[in-house]
Amino acid sequence: MESTKSIEPIRHPLVQEIIEHEGKTLFELVEVFGSAVHILLPEIFQENLTLYESALKKYELKHGILYAAKANKGRSFLEMCSKASSGVDVSSIFELRSALSYGVIGENIGISGPMKTDKFLLLAVKHNSLIAIDSFDELDVLINFIKSGLINEKIRILIRIGDLQDKKSRFGIQKDQLDEIYKILDGYSDFFDLQGFSFHLDGYSIKERANAISEIYTEIVKGRDKGFNCSTIDIGGGFTISYLDENNWRLFQDINEQQKALFYQNKKFTSFYPYYSVNPKEKFLEEILNSYVQNTRTRIFELLQSGNIQLLIEPGRSLLDQAGFTVMKVRGTKSLGEENLVFVDANFNHLSEQWFNTDFIPGPLHVPKISTPMTHEQSFVASVAGNTCMENDMLTWRKVPFSRKPKKDDLLVYTNTAGYQMDSNESEFHQIPIPEKITMFKGIGNRIQWKKDSDFSQLDLL
Ligand SMILES: Cc1ncc(COP(=O)(O)O)c(C=O)c1O
């Protein structure tokens, strides 16, 4: 049967090492902190930061990397941003307070997010953060701060543009509203420093992002003509990553096309995250930079260089690529006619992909508590069900081939869950506690250590 083909997820060597050699620790963590436990790997996050940093340096661009903090609530990643003196993109006052309290300086913080609250804007101004203006109302709030004498410093702003590449977004300001914005800013030129423009596009198109940069460049030129500083383009996030290698991705696509009963209860899904990317992470960025400005022989990076423009990026998911995984205890199994289920002590709130009406295709991996020699008869095909009373509480609808039947108190591991999967939709439904986050690291030694995420410090790596 085709569905018995295993779709193996990509594992960073450190992830593989932990799963293979630190099984005892994983079992202990689940015993002590309860199931599920999210493991964070800040050193892999640091590797990803370095990949982006090196790519941007290669093109000799003035740049900044702002980690999109919405992608994971883990504090360890903020510690790493502080360690690298790199930036963070925040979308709420709570994310801003976290970033500041974990050592990221205000100047390195980008403020995005729709219709920001007054308190959020004030805290951002007080810390000299770079605010991406999303609406006229936000400007009004800032002007009221100025009028009431709350602000003496210059406010660093970008204007977020919402209608690029014929896409209409509910975020940002329309291009044809910019003249109105310029008029308002002119009236308060001692207080506003318009540094440029920002955008974030839905989807994963390199071409659209390259064209959007060209569009924004035109606005930069107009803005400069009107006497504004305008020297920054913030292109948001959306850089793809590979959860699967190409073979496994093609294998999944093939069986998804050919096979009827691939998912539990004949569930149908119309779309999946592109789990394999030809240009993952910094390569995606390089593809954008190497694209031609429409109808010219000038590449985007040349445009940025010659225009003396700083490029800001806001990667979330891709900085977290491989930087975490989720461990859960098996409660037991059930056979329902032709179909089998593995029940885990975890639920669909710990794997957010399920909230987007799609299935998380990579994994899971099975870590037996007691290792017994494998026999062919032990293999078992099952979907993975959660611990709530909801019929649709499934962690994996796909029928997964396990080389041996998972047993009560074994572990299942979902890899690469740090980007959005772990905690975007976490809740205490049924009063089930929110999973603990545990940070694992090596530092300068070769031994794997762990701490609670809330206790981890960059000093632990020295
Ligand atoms: C404004 C903004 N910046 C950055 C990001 C991060 O995107 P990603 O995690 O896909 O890189 C998002 C995601 O929604 C966003 O809305």
The ligand as an SDF file (V2000), in Angstrom:
LIG
                    3D

 16 16  0  0  0  0  0  0  0  0999 V2000
    4.5730   42.2730    8.8410 C   0  0  0  0  0  0  0  0  0  0  0  0
    5.1280   40.9000    8.9200 C   0  0  0  0  0  0  0  0  0  0  0  0
    6.4690   40.7540    8.9450 N   0  0  0  0  0  0  0  0  0  0  0  0
    7.0390   39.5210    9.0190 C   0  0  0  0  0  0  0  0  0  0  0  0
    6.2620   38.3800    9.0690 C   0  0  0  0  0  0  0  0  0  0  0  0
    6.9600   37.0470    9.1780 C   0  0  0  0  0  0  0  0  0  0  0  0
    6.7160   36.2210    8.1010 O   0  0  0  0  0  0  0  0  0  0  0  0
    7.4490   34.8020    7.9990 P   0  0  0  0  0  0  0  0  0  0  0  0
    7.3570   34.1500    9.3220 O   0  0  0  0  0  0  0  0  0  0  0  0
    6.6920   34.0850    6.9560 O   0  0  0  0  0  0  0  0  0  0  0  0
    8.8580   35.0730    7.6130 O   0  0  0  0  0  0  0  0  0  0  0  0
    4.8680   38.4750    9.0290 C   0  0  0  0  0  0  0  0  0  0  0  0
    4.0290   37.2790    9.0700 C   0  0  0  0  0  0  0  0  0  0  0  0
    2.8430   37.2750    9.0740 O   0  0  0  0  0  0  0  0  0  0  0  0
    4.2810   39.7790    8.9650 C   0  0  0  0  0  0  0  0  0  0  0  0
    2.9500   39.9360    8.9550 O   0  0  0  0  0  0  0  0  0  0  0  0
  1  2  1  0
  2  3  1  0
  2 15  2  0
  3  4  2  0
  4  5  1  0
  5  6  1  0
  5 12  2  0
  6  7  1  0
  7  8  1  0
  8  9  2  0
  8 10  1  0
  8 11  1  0
 12 13  1  0
 12 15  1  0
 13 14  2  0
 15 16  1  0
M  END
$$$$
